C-alpha cells in the first residue's frame, strides 16, 4: 500500500509543481528559475512524507505498536520538514532530502540535476 501511496504522491506533486512553475512564469517581476524538477522533488518529498506519517498511524491502529511504525513515522516527518529547504532551493536541504529518500534513482537524478543547474540553488547555503 505504501508503494501505491508513493506513486500517488509523485503524480500529485507533479500537478502542484506545475501550478507553482506556472505562477512564477506568469509573474513579470519574478527572476526565479522555473525548472520543473526542483519544485517537483520538493513537493514529492513533502507529500510522500505526509502520506508516510499517515500510513504509519494507520498501521499503528490496525496492527498495534511496533518499532517499524515509529521509524516510518519519524522518516516521514523528517521528509516533511526537509521539504521546506528543498522548496527554498537550499543546497544542503537538497542533498539531505535526497539521501533520506533512500532511493538510488533520486540520488543519481538529483546529483546530475544539481551539477547541471547550480544557478537554480540559493547562494547562501
C-alpha positions in Angstrom: 0.0 0.0 0.0 2.9 2.4 0.7 4.1 1.9 -2.9 0.7 2.9 -4.2 0.7 6.0 -2.0 4.2 6.9 -3.2 3.1 6.7 -6.8 0.1 8.9 -6.0 2.4 11.3 -4.2 4.6 11.6 -7.3 1.6 12.3 -9.6 0.0 14.8 -7.2 3.4 16.5 -6.7 3.7 16.9 -10.4 0.5 18.9 -10.7 1.3 21.0 -7.7 4.8 21.8 -9.0 3.4 22.7 -12.5 1.0 25.1 -10.8 3.9 26.7 -8.9 6.0 27.0 -12.1 3.1 28.5 -14.0 2.5 31.0 -11.2 6.2 32.0 -11.2 6.3 32.3 -15.0 3.2 34.5 -15.1 4.8 37.0 -12.7 6.6 39.5 -14.9 8.8 40.7 -12.0 10.0 37.2 -11.0 13.6 36.4 -11.6 13.3 32.8 -10.2 14.4 30.0 -12.4 11.5 27.9 -13.5 13.0 24.4 -13.9 10.3 21.9 -13.0 12.3 19.2 -11.2 13.3 21.3 -8.2 9.7 22.1 -7.0 8.5 18.7 -8.2 11.1 17.0 -6.0 10.3 19.3 -3.1 6.6 18.5 -3.3 7.3 14.8 -3.8 9.2 14.8 -0.5 6.5 16.8 1.3 3.5 14.8 0.1 5.3 11.4 0.4 6.4 12.3 3.9 2.9 13.3 4.9 1.5 10.1 3.4 4.2 8.0 5.2 3.2 9.5 8.5 -0.4 8.8 7.8 0.4 5.2 6.8 2.4 4.7 9.9 -0.5 5.9 12.0 -2.9 3.6 10.1 -0.6 0.6 10.7 -0.3 1.6 14.4 -4.1 1.5 14.7 -4.6 -1.7 12.7 -1.6 -3.8 13.8 -0.7 -2.3 17.2 2.6 -0.8 18.4 5.7 -1.8 16.5 9.1 -0.1 16.2 8.7 -0.2 12.4 5.7 2.2 12.6 7.6 4.6 14.8 10.7 4.6 12.5 8.4 5.0 9.5 6.6 8.0 11.1 9.9 9.6 12.1 11.3 9.3 8.5 8.0 10.7 7.1 8.1 13.6 9.5 11.7 14.3 8.6 10.8 14.4 4.9 8.0 16.9 5.5 10.4 19.1 7.4 13.1 18.8 4.8 10.7 19.8 2.0 10.9 23.4 3.3 14.6 23.9 2.5 14.2 21.9 -0.8 11.5 24.2 -1.9 13.6 27.2 -0.9 16.4 25.7 -3.1 18.9 25.2 -0.3 21.9 23.0 -1.4 22.2 21.3 2.0 18.5 20.6 2.2 18.5 19.3 -1.3 21.3 16.7 -0.6 20.0 15.7 2.8 16.4 15.2 1.5 17.9 13.2 -1.4 19.8 10.9 0.9 16.8 10.4 3.2 14.6 9.3 0.4 16.6 6.0 0.4 16.0 5.9 -3.4 19.1 5.4 -5.6 17.3 6.7 -8.6 16.7 10.1 -6.8 20.4 10.0 -5.7 21.6 9.8 -9.3 19.0 12.2 -10.8 19.3 14.8 -8.1 23.1 14.8 -8.2 23.1 15.2 -12.0 20.4 17.9 -11.8 22.4 19.8 -9.2 25.6 19.9 -11.2 23.7 20.9 -14.4 21.7 23.6 -12.7 23.8 25.1 -9.9 22.5 28.5 -10.6 19.0 27.3 -9.6 20.0 26.9 -6.0 20.4 29.7 -3.4 23.9 31.1 -2.9 23.5 31.3 0.9 23.7 27.6 1.7 
